[in-house]
Amino acid sequence: MELQHVATWYAAFLAVDWLATVAAFWMEPKEDAGSRGSSFLQRFAYRQVMYWVVVRSVVAAIRGGPVGWGQLERKATVRVAPT
């Protein structure tokens, strides 16, 4: 029952978000029509990716230790063409 309650509110949130997006495109008719169709997918998919990033960040913070960009290994394999 609890999961159904959460899913219902989340669906309502997505619907309101999508309706706001439709209203924004309606008020701006010069906007690219190609982005209209993908707006719902972008809203849903991007939000899920950001949730995953937040979860990974929290887990890394709880574990402690340095977290960085990493380091690229230098291989010196680039060849420059003679000019």
Phi and psi restraints in degrees (range 20) as a CNS / XPLOR table:
assign (resid 1 and name C) (resid 2 and name N)
       (resid 2 and name CA) (resid 2 and name C) 1.0 -64.4 20.0 2
assign (resid 2 and name N) (resid 2 and name CA)
       (resid 2 and name C) (resid 3 and name N) 1.0 -42.3 20.0 2
assign (resid 2 and name C) (resid 3 and name N)
       (resid 3 and name CA) (resid 3 and name C) 1.0 -64.2 20.0 2
assign (resid 3 and name N) (resid 3 and name CA)
       (resid 3 and name C) (resid 4 and name N) 1.0 -39.0 20.0 2
assign (resid 3 and name C) (resid 4 and name N)
       (resid 4 and name CA) (resid 4 and name C) 1.0 -64.4 20.0 2
assign (resid 4 and name N) (resid 4 and name CA)
       (resid 4 and name C) (resid 5 and name N) 1.0 -37.8 20.0 2
assign (resid 4 and name C) (resid 5 and name N)
       (resid 5 and name CA) (resid 5 and name C) 1.0 -64.2 20.0 2
assign (resid 5 and name N) (resid 5 and name CA)
       (resid 5 and name C) (resid 6 and name N) 1.0 -45.5 20.0 2
assign (resid 5 and name C) (resid 6 and name N)
       (resid 6 and name CA) (resid 6 and name C) 1.0 -64.4 20.0 2
assign (resid 6 and name N) (resid 6 and name CA)
       (resid 6 and name C) (resid 7 and name N) 1.0 -43.6 20.0 2
assign (resid 6 and name C) (resid 7 and name N)
       (resid 7 and name CA) (resid 7 and name C) 1.0 -63.2 20.0 2
assign (resid 7 and name N) (resid 7 and name CA)
       (resid 7 and name C) (resid 8 and name N) 1.0 -37.5 20.0 2
assign (resid 7 and name C) (resid 8 and name N)
       (resid 8 and name CA) (resid 8 and name C) 1.0 -64.2 20.0 2
assign (resid 8 and name N) (resid 8 and name CA)
       (resid 8 and name C) (resid 9 and name N) 1.0 -46.3 20.0 2
assign (resid 8 and name C) (resid 9 and name N)
       (resid 9 and name CA) (resid 9 and name C) 1.0 -66.6 20.0 2
assign (resid 9 and name N) (resid 9 and name CA)
       (resid 9 and name C) (resid 10 and name N) 1.0 -36.2 20.0 2
assign (resid 9 and name C) (resid 10 and name N)
       (resid 10 and name CA) (resid 10 and name C) 1.0 -66.5 20.0 2
assign (resid 10 and name N) (resid 10 and name CA)
       (resid 10 and name C) (resid 11 and name N) 1.0 -40.9 20.0 2
assign (resid 10 and name C) (resid 11 and name N)
       (resid 11 and name CA) (resid 11 and name C) 1.0 -63.3 20.0 2
assign (resid 11 and name N) (resid 11 and name CA)
       (resid 11 and name C) (resid 12 and name N) 1.0 -39.4 20.0 2
assign (resid 11 and name C) (resid 12 and name N)
       (resid 12 and name CA) (resid 12 and name C) 1.0 -64.3 20.0 2
assign (resid 12 and name N) (resid 12 and name CA)
       (resid 12 and name C) (resid 13 and name N) 1.0 -40.9 20.0 2
assign (resid 12 and name C) (resid 13 and name N)
       (resid 13 and name CA) (resid 13 and name C) 1.0 -61.2 20.0 2
assign (resid 13 and name N) (resid 13 and name CA)
       (resid 13 and name C) (resid 14 and name N) 1.0 -45.6 20.0 2
assign (resid 13 and name C) (resid 14 and name N)
       (resid 14 and name CA) (resid 14 and name C) 1.0 -62.8 20.0 2
assign (resid 14 and name N) (resid 14 and name CA)
       (resid 14 and name C) (resid 15 and name N) 1.0 -39.0 20.0 2
assign (resid 14 and name C) (resid 15 and name N)
       (resid 15 and name CA) (resid 15 and name C) 1.0 -64.8 20.0 2
assign (resid 15 and name N) (resid 15 and name CA)
       (resid 15 and name C) (resid 16 and name N) 1.0 -44.6 20.0 2
assign (resid 15 and name C) (resid 16 and name N)
       (resid 16 and name CA) (resid 16 and name C) 1.0 -64.3 20.0 2
assign (resid 16 and name N) (resid 16 and name CA)
       (resid 16 and name C) (resid 17 and name N) 1.0 -41.0 20.0 2
assign (resid 16 and name C) (resid 17 and name N)
       (resid 17 and name CA) (resid 17 and name C) 1.0 -62.2 20.0 2
assign (resid 17 and name N) (resid 17 and name CA)
       (resid 17 and name C) (resid 18 and name N) 1.0 -43.9 20.0 2
assign (resid 17 and name C) (resid 18 and name N)
       (resid 18 and name CA) (resid 18 and name C) 1.0 -67.0 20.0 2
assign (resid 18 and name N) (resid 18 and name CA)
       (resid 18 and name C) (resid 19 and name N) 1.0 -39.7 20.0 2
assign (resid 18 and name C) (resid 19 and name N)
       (resid 19 and name CA) (resid 19 and name C) 1.0 -64.4 20.0 2
assign (resid 19 and name N) (resid 19 and name CA)
       (resid 19 and name C) (resid 20 and name N) 1.0 -36.6 20.0 2
assign (resid 19 and name C) (resid 20 and name N)
       (resid 20 and name CA) (resid 20 and name C) 1.0 -65.0 20.0 2
assign (resid 20 and name N) (resid 20 and name CA)
       (resid 20 and name C) (resid 21 and name N) 1.0 -37.4 20.0 2
assign (resid 20 and name C) (resid 21 and name N)
       (resid 21 and name CA) (resid 21 and name C) 1.0 -65.4 20.0 2
assign (resid 21 and name N) (resid 21 and name CA)
       (resid 21 and name C) (resid 22 and name N) 1.0 -43.6 20.0 2
assign (resid 21 and name C) (resid 22 and name N)
       (resid 22 and name CA) (resid 22 and name C) 1.0 -61.7 20.0 2
assign (resid 22 and name N) (resid 22 and name CA)
       (resid 22 and name C) (resid 23 and name N) 1.0 -42.2 20.0 2
assign (resid 22 and name C) (resid 23 and name N)
       (resid 23 and name CA) (resid 23 and name C) 1.0 -63.7 20.0 2
assign (resid 23 and name N) (resid 23 and name CA)
       (resid 23 and name C) (resid 24 and name N) 1.0 -39.2 20.0 2
assign (resid 23 and name C) (resid 24 and name N)
       (resid 24 and name CA) (resid 24 and name C) 1.0 -64.8 20.0 2
assign (resid 24 and name N) (resid 24 and name CA)
       (resid 24 and name C) (resid 25 and name N) 1.0 -41.8 20.0 2
assign (resid 24 and name C) (resid 25 and name N)
       (resid 25 and name CA) (resid 25 and name C) 1.0 -68.5 20.0 2
assign (resid 25 and name N) (resid 25 and name CA)
       (resid 25 and name C) (resid 26 and name N) 1.0 -34.1 20.0 2
assign (resid 25 and name C) (resid 26 and name N)
       (resid 26 and name CA) (resid 26 and name C) 1.0 -65.7 20.0 2
assign (resid 26 and name N) (resid 26 and name CA)
       (resid 26 and name C) (resid 27 and name N) 1.0 -37.0 20.0 2
assign (resid 26 and name C) (resid 27 and name N)
       (resid 27 and name CA) (resid 27 and name C) 1.0 -79.2 20.0 2
assign (resid 27 and name N) (resid 27 and name CA)
       (resid 27 and name C) (resid 28 and name N) 1.0 -13.4 20.0 2
assign (resid 27 and name C) (resid 28 and name N)
       (resid 28 and name CA) (resid 28 and name C) 1.0 -123.7 20.0 2
assign (resid 28 and name N) (resid 28 and name CA)
       (resid 28 and name C) (resid 29 and name N) 1.0 78.2 20.0 2
assign (resid 28 and name C) (resid 29 and name N)
       (resid 29 and name CA) (resid 29 and name C) 1.0 -67.2 20.0 2
assign (resid 29 and name N) (resid 29 and name CA)
       (resid 29 and name C) (resid 30 and name N) 1.0 -19.2 20.0 2
assign (resid 29 and name C) (resid 30 and name N)
       (resid 30 and name CA) (resid 30 and name C) 1.0 -80.7 20.0 2
assign (resid 30 and name N) (resid 30 and name CA)
       (resid 30 and name C) (resid 31 and name N) 1.0 -4.5 20.0 2
assign (resid 30 and name C) (resid 31 and name N)
       (resid 31 and name CA) (resid 31 and name C) 1.0 -67.3 20.0 2
assign (resid 31 and name N) (resid 31 and name CA)
       (resid 31 and name C) (resid 32 and name N) 1.0 151.1 20.0 2
assign (resid 31 and name C) (resid 32 and name N)
       (resid 32 and name CA) (resid 32 and name C) 1.0 -58.5 20.0 2
assign (resid 32 and name N) (resid 32 and name CA)
       (resid 32 and name C) (resid 33 and name N) 1.0 127.8 20.0 2
assign (resid 32 and name C) (resid 33 and name N)
       (resid 33 and name CA) (resid 33 and name C) 1.0 -71.7 20.0 2
assign (resid 33 and name N) (resid 33 and name CA)
       (resid 33 and name C) (resid 34 and name N) 1.0 -23.4 20.0 2
assign (resid 33 and name C) (resid 34 and name N)
       (resid 34 and name CA) (resid 34 and name C) 1.0 -65.8 20.0 2
assign (resid 34 and name N) (resid 34 and name CA)
       (resid 34 and name C) (resid 35 and name N) 1.0 -30.9 20.0 2
assign (resid 34 and name C) (resid 35 and name N)
       (resid 35 and name CA) (resid 35 and name C) 1.0 -79.5 20.0 2
assign (resid 35 and name N) (resid 35 and name CA)
       (resid 35 and name C) (resid 36 and name N) 1.0 -14.2 20.0 2
assign (resid 35 and name C) (resid 36 and name N)
       (resid 36 and name CA) (resid 36 and name C) 1.0 -66.1 20.0 2
assign (resid 36 and name N) (resid 36 and name CA)
       (resid 36 and name C) (resid 37 and name N) 1.0 -43.7 20.0 2
assign (resid 36 and name C) (resid 37 and name N)
       (resid 37 and name CA) (resid 37 and name C) 1.0 -69.5 20.0 2
assign (resid 37 and name N) (resid 37 and name CA)
       (resid 37 and name C) (resid 38 and name N) 1.0 -30.8 20.0 2
assign (resid 37 and name C) (resid 38 and name N)
       (resid 38 and name CA) (resid 38 and name C) 1.0 -94.1 20.0 2
assign (resid 38 and name N) (resid 38 and name CA)
       (resid 38 and name C) (resid 39 and name N) 1.0 3.2 20.0 2
assign (resid 38 and name C) (resid 39 and name N)
       (resid 39 and name CA) (resid 39 and name C) 1.0 -65.0 20.0 2
assign (resid 39 and name N) (resid 39 and name CA)
       (resid 39 and name C) (resid 40 and name N) 1.0 -40.8 20.0 2
assign (resid 39 and name C) (resid 40 and name N)
       (resid 40 and name CA) (resid 40 and name C) 1.0 -65.8 20.0 2
assign (resid 40 and name N) (resid 40 and name CA)
       (resid 40 and name C) (resid 41 and name N) 1.0 -46.0 20.0 2
assign (resid 40 and name C) (resid 41 and name N)
       (resid 41 and name CA) (resid 41 and name C) 1.0 -61.6 20.0 2
assign (resid 41 and name N) (resid 41 and name CA)
       (resid 41 and name C) (resid 42 and name N) 1.0 -41.8 20.0 2
assign (resid 41 and name C) (resid 42 and name N)
       (resid 42 and name CA) (resid 42 and name C) 1.0 -63.8 20.0 2
assign (resid 42 and name N) (resid 42 and name CA)
       (resid 42 and name C) (resid 43 and name N) 1.0 -43.6 20.0 2
assign (resid 42 and name C) (resid 43 and name N)
       (resid 43 and name CA) (resid 43 and name C) 1.0 -61.6 20.0 2
assign (resid 43 and name N) (resid 43 and name CA)
       (resid 43 and name C) (resid 44 and name N) 1.0 -46.0 20.0 2
assign (resid 43 and name C) (resid 44 and name N)
       (resid 44 and name CA) (resid 44 and name C) 1.0 -72.4 20.0 2
assign (resid 44 and name N) (resid 44 and name CA)
       (resid 44 and name C) (resid 45 and name N) 1.0 -49.7 20.0 2
assign (resid 44 and name C) (resid 45 and name N)
       (resid 45 and name CA) (resid 45 and name C) 1.0 -67.7 20.0 2
assign (resid 45 and name N) (resid 45 and name CA)
       (resid 45 and name C) (resid 46 and name N) 1.0 -43.9 20.0 2
assign (resid 45 and name C) (resid 46 and name N)
       (resid 46 and name CA) (resid 46 and name C) 1.0 -63.0 20.0 2
assign (resid 46 and name N) (resid 46 and name CA)
       (resid 46 and name C) (resid 47 and name N) 1.0 -38.8 20.0 2
assign (resid 46 and name C) (resid 47 and name N)
       (resid 47 and name CA) (resid 47 and name C) 1.0 -63.8 20.0 2
assign (resid 47 and name N) (resid 47 and name CA)
       (resid 47 and name C) (resid 48 and name N) 1.0 -40.0 20.0 2
assign (resid 47 and name C) (resid 48 and name N)
       (resid 48 and name CA) (resid 48 and name C) 1.0 -67.0 20.0 2
assign (resid 48 and name N) (resid 48 and name CA)
       (resid 48 and name C) (resid 49 and name N) 1.0 -39.8 20.0 2
assign (resid 48 and name C) (resid 49 and name N)
       (resid 49 and name CA) (resid 49 and name C) 1.0 -63.7 20.0 2
assign (resid 49 and name N) (resid 49 and name CA)
       (resid 49 and name C) (resid 50 and name N) 1.0 -41.2 20.0 2
assign (resid 49 and name C) (resid 50 and name N)
       (resid 50 and name CA) (resid 50 and name C) 1.0 -66.7 20.0 2
assign (resid 50 and name N) (resid 50 and name CA)
       (resid 50 and name C) (resid 51 and name N) 1.0 -35.0 20.0 2
assign (resid 50 and name C) (resid 51 and name N)
       (resid 51 and name CA) (resid 51 and name C) 1.0 -60.8 20.0 2
assign (resid 51 and name N) (resid 51 and name CA)
       (resid 51 and name C) (resid 52 and name N) 1.0 -43.1 20.0 2
assign (resid 51 and name C) (resid 52 and name N)
       (resid 52 and name CA) (resid 52 and name C) 1.0 -63.5 20.0 2
assign (resid 52 and name N) (resid 52 and name CA)
       (resid 52 and name C) (resid 53 and name N) 1.0 -41.0 20.0 2
assign (resid 52 and name C) (resid 53 and name N)
       (resid 53 and name CA) (resid 53 and name C) 1.0 -63.0 20.0 2
assign (resid 53 and name N) (resid 53 and name CA)
       (resid 53 and name C) (resid 54 and name N) 1.0 -41.9 20.0 2
assign (resid 53 and name C) (resid 54 and name N)
       (resid 54 and name CA) (resid 54 and name C) 1.0 -64.8 20.0 2
assign (resid 54 and name N) (resid 54 and name CA)
       (resid 54 and name C) (resid 55 and name N) 1.0 -43.8 20.0 2
assign (resid 54 and name C) (resid 55 and name N)
       (resid 55 and name CA) (resid 55 and name C) 1.0 -61.7 20.0 2
assign (resid 55 and name N) (resid 55 and name CA)
       (resid 55 and name C) (resid 56 and name N) 1.0 -45.4 20.0 2
assign (resid 55 and name C) (resid 56 and name N)
       (resid 56 and name CA) (resid 56 and name C) 1.0 -63.4 20.0 2
assign (resid 56 and name N) (resid 56 and name CA)
       (resid 56 and name C) (resid 57 and name N) 1.0 -38.0 20.0 2
assign (resid 56 and name C) (resid 57 and name N)
       (resid 57 and name CA) (resid 57 and name C) 1.0 -66.7 20.0 2
assign (resid 57 and name N) (resid 57 and name CA)
       (resid 57 and name C) (resid 58 and name N) 1.0 -41.9 20.0 2
assign (resid 57 and name C) (resid 58 and name N)
       (resid 58 and name CA) (resid 58 and name C) 1.0 -65.3 20.0 2
assign (resid 58 and name N) (resid 58 and name CA)
       (resid 58 and name C) (resid 59 and name N) 1.0 -42.9 20.0 2
assign (resid 58 and name C) (resid 59 and name N)
       (resid 59 and name CA) (resid 59 and name C) 1.0 -62.3 20.0 2
assign (resid 59 and name N) (resid 59 and name CA)
       (resid 59 and name C) (resid 60 and name N) 1.0 -42.7 20.0 2
assign (resid 59 and name C) (resid 60 and name N)
       (resid 60 and name CA) (resid 60 and name C) 1.0 -64.0 20.0 2
assign (resid 60 and name N) (resid 60 and name CA)
       (resid 60 and name C) (resid 61 and name N) 1.0 -37.6 20.0 2
assign (resid 60 and name C) (resid 61 and name N)
       (resid 61 and name CA) (resid 61 and name C) 1.0 -68.9 20.0 2
assign (resid 61 and name N) (resid 61 and name CA)
       (resid 61 and name C) (resid 62 and name N) 1.0 -37.8 20.0 2
assign (resid 61 and name C) (resid 62 and name N)
       (resid 62 and name CA) (resid 62 and name C) 1.0 -67.6 20.0 2
assign (resid 62 and name N) (resid 62 and name CA)
       (resid 62 and name C) (resid 63 and name N) 1.0 -40.1 20.0 2
assign (resid 62 and name C) (resid 63 and name N)
       (resid 63 and name CA) (resid 63 and name C) 1.0 -67.6 20.0 2
assign (resid 63 and name N) (resid 63 and name CA)
       (resid 63 and name C) (resid 64 and name N) 1.0 -26.9 20.0 2
assign (resid 63 and name C) (resid 64 and name N)
       (resid 64 and name CA) (resid 64 and name C) 1.0 81.2 20.0 2
assign (resid 64 and name N) (resid 64 and name CA)
       (resid 64 and name C) (resid 65 and name N) 1.0 -172.7 20.0 2
assign (resid 64 and name C) (resid 65 and name N)
       (resid 65 and name CA) (resid 65 and name C) 1.0 84.6 20.0 2
assign (resid 65 and name N) (resid 65 and name CA)
       (resid 65 and name C) (resid 66 and name N) 1.0 161.1 20.0 2
assign (resid 65 and name C) (resid 66 and name N)
       (resid 66 and name CA) (resid 66 and name C) 1.0 -73.5 20.0 2
assign (resid 66 and name N) (resid 66 and name CA)
       (resid 66 and name C) (resid 67 and name N) 1.0 141.0 20.0 2
assign (resid 66 and name C) (resid 67 and name N)
       (resid 67 and name CA) (resid 67 and name C) 1.0 -127.9 20.0 2
assign (resid 67 and name N) (resid 67 and name CA)
       (resid 67 and name C) (resid 68 and name N) 1.0 126.1 20.0 2
assign (resid 67 and name C) (resid 68 and name N)
       (resid 68 and name CA) (resid 68 and name C) 1.0 -144.0 20.0 2
assign (resid 68 and name N) (resid 68 and name CA)
       (resid 68 and name C) (resid 69 and name N) 1.0 -164.5 20.0 2
assign (resid 68 and name C) (resid 69 and name N)
       (resid 69 and name CA) (resid 69 and name C) 1.0 -80.1 20.0 2
assign (resid 69 and name N) (resid 69 and name CA)
       (resid 69 and name C) (resid 70 and name N) 1.0 -15.2 20.0 2
assign (resid 69 and name C) (resid 70 and name N)
       (resid 70 and name CA) (resid 70 and name C) 1.0 88.7 20.0 2
assign (resid 70 and name N) (resid 70 and name CA)
       (resid 70 and name C) (resid 71 and name N) 1.0 178.9 20.0 2
assign (resid 70 and name C) (resid 71 and name N)
       (resid 71 and name CA) (resid 71 and name C) 1.0 -133.5 20.0 2
assign (resid 71 and name N) (resid 71 and name CA)
       (resid 71 and name C) (resid 72 and name N) 1.0 132.9 20.0 2
assign (resid 71 and name C) (resid 72 and name N)
       (resid 72 and name CA) (resid 72 and name C) 1.0 -79.1 20.0 2
assign (resid 72 and name N) (resid 72 and name CA)
       (resid 72 and name C) (resid 73 and name N) 1.0 141.0 20.0 2
assign (resid 72 and name C) (resid 73 and name N)
       (resid 73 and name CA) (resid 73 and name C) 1.0 -84.2 20.0 2
assign (resid 73 and name N) (resid 73 and name CA)
       (resid 73 and name C) (resid 74 and name N) 1.0 127.9 20.0 2
assign (resid 73 and name C) (resid 74 and name N)
       (resid 74 and name CA) (resid 74 and name C) 1.0 -85.9 20.0 2
assign (resid 74 and name N) (resid 74 and name CA)
       (resid 74 and name C) (resid 75 and name N) 1.0 128.0 20.0 2
assign (resid 74 and name C) (resid 75 and name N)
       (resid 75 and name CA) (resid 75 and name C) 1.0 -116.9 20.0 2
assign (resid 75 and name N) (resid 75 and name CA)
       (resid 75 and name C) (resid 76 and name N) 1.0 -13.8 20.0 2
assign (resid 75 and name C) (resid 76 and name N)
       (resid 76 and name CA) (resid 76 and name C) 1.0 54.5 20.0 2
assign (resid 76 and name N) (resid 76 and name CA)
       (resid 76 and name C) (resid 77 and name N) 1.0 49.1 20.0 2
assign (resid 76 and name C) (resid 77 and name N)
       (resid 77 and name CA) (resid 77 and name C) 1.0 -107.8 20.0 2
assign (resid 77 and name N) (resid 77 and name CA)
       (resid 77 and name C) (resid 78 and name N) 1.0 3.5 20.0 2
assign (resid 77 and name C) (resid 78 and name N)
       (resid 78 and name CA) (resid 78 and name C) 1.0 -80.8 20.0 2
assign (resid 78 and name N) (resid 78 and name CA)
       (resid 78 and name C) (resid 79 and name N) 1.0 132.3 20.0 2
assign (resid 78 and name C) (resid 79 and name N)
       (resid 79 and name CA) (resid 79 and name C) 1.0 -109.2 20.0 2
assign (resid 79 and name N) (resid 79 and name CA)
       (resid 79 and name C) (resid 80 and name N) 1.0 132.0 20.0 2
assign (resid 79 and name C) (resid 80 and name N)
       (resid 80 and name CA) (resid 80 and name C) 1.0 -97.5 20.0 2
assign (resid 80 and name N) (resid 80 and name CA)
       (resid 80 and name C) (resid 81 and name N) 1.0 128.9 20.0 2
assign (resid 80 and name C) (resid 81 and name N)
       (resid 81 and name CA) (resid 81 and name C) 1.0 -73.3 20.0 2
assign (resid 81 and name N) (resid 81 and name CA)
       (resid 81 and name C) (resid 82 and name N) 1.0 140.8 20.0 2
assign (resid 81 and name C) (resid 82 and name N)
       (resid 82 and name CA) (resid 82 and name C) 1.0 -65.1 20.0 2
assign (resid 82 and name N) (resid 82 and name CA)
       (resid 82 and name C) (resid 83 and name N) 1.0 142.9 20.0 2
